Amino acid sequence: MKNPLLRKAKLKDITEILKIEKKVFKEPWSLYSFLMELKTPFNYFVVLEINRKIIGYLIAREHEESYHLMNIAIDKEYQGMGYGKFLLNDLIQKAKGEGKKFIFLEVRVSNLKAIKFYEKMGFKRKRILKGYYGFKEDGYEYVLHIFED
Ligand SMILES: CC(C)(COP(=O)(O)OP(=O)(O)OC[C@H]1O[C@@H](n2cnc3c(N)ncnc32)[C@H](O)[C@@H]1OP(=O)(O)O)[C@@H](O)C(=O)NCCC(=O)NCCS
């Protein structure tokens, strides 16, 4: 893994982000969704760069006691090299530093790669979300507990 740079996402990054999104998801988010995420207060939206090229991004929404991981992706050619782990570890460290209790997310039951990734990162399956993806597919909710009461 080369030394990546992590920074806040900007408006000018959205074109590159959309290119990756369309490559890695069969039902990609729209331009509008990304623009909304950029504007939403309490969002942590970061990109990962190598030599000024965006190779991944992460969006998480801050709640009082938690972060909700909304989207994470690494460009196809850079997957399996530790960059996803780098991005998610950054969020975990941030959440720890802020005293959050947990991070939660939803994932398609068919997305085995992401499921393996989240489980490797310590997330636990909490429940099945029937018809979560437009009634065509179920999801799982996964949770990583940071501080227990
Ligand atoms: C899921 C995703 C973000 C993971 O990022 P990545 O950079 O490929 O993953 P990493 O190389 O950091 O892998 C971290 C760990 O996850 C596990 N993992 C990652 N990809 C895996 C795969 N294809 N199969 C099994 N385990 C895998 C490995 O155990 C790895 O640990 P190791 O390096 O100690 O073996 C990336 O594959 C991706 O962008 N996928 C498409 C978009 C997506 O599905 N996002 C999630 C939506 S819910």
The ligand as a Gaussian input file, in Angstrom:
#p B3LYP/6-31G(d) Opt

LIG

0 1
 C      -15.615000      -3.156000       0.585000
 C      -14.384000      -2.315000       0.216000
 C      -14.609000      -0.865000       0.657000
 C      -13.169000      -2.883000       0.980000
 O      -12.037000      -2.122000       0.676000
 P      -10.657000      -2.806000       0.221000
 O       -9.654000      -1.735000       0.096000
 O      -10.920000      -3.660000      -0.952000
 O      -10.348000      -3.744000       1.492000
 P       -8.947000      -3.926000       2.239000
 O       -7.911000      -4.296000       1.245000
 O       -8.666000      -2.744000       3.099000
 O       -9.273000      -5.193000       3.132000
 C       -9.394000      -5.170000       4.550000
 C       -9.804000      -6.539000       5.023000
 O      -11.109000      -6.869000       4.535000
 C      -11.142000      -8.225000       4.071000
 N      -11.494000      -8.256000       2.648000
 C      -11.426000      -7.235000       1.768000
 N      -11.829000      -7.645000       0.549000
 C      -12.143000      -8.965000       0.676000
 C      -12.617000      -9.968000      -0.231000
 N      -12.815000      -9.682000      -1.519000
 N      -12.830000     -11.189000       0.250000
 C      -12.598000     -11.501000       1.542000
 N      -12.159000     -10.609000       2.442000
 C      -11.928000      -9.365000       2.015000
 C       -9.788000      -8.812000       4.234000
 O       -9.847000      -9.652000       5.356000
 C       -8.874000      -7.637000       4.526000
 O       -8.004000      -7.922000       5.569000
 P       -6.527000      -8.455000       5.276000
 O       -5.879000      -7.420000       4.413000
 O       -5.958000      -8.516000       6.649000
 O       -6.688000      -9.760000       4.604000
 C      -14.076000      -2.368000      -1.309000
 O      -13.873000      -3.683000      -1.692000
 C      -15.126000      -1.731000      -2.189000
 O      -15.061000      -0.549000      -2.513000
 N      -16.139000      -2.514000      -2.640000
 C      -17.169000      -2.002000      -3.544000
 C      -18.072000      -1.008000      -2.868000
 C      -18.820000      -1.612000      -1.705000
 O      -19.366000      -2.700000      -1.788000
 N      -18.875000      -0.844000      -0.579000
 C      -19.590000      -1.254000       0.613000
 C      -21.028000      -0.923000       0.478000
 S      -21.952000      -1.440000       1.908000

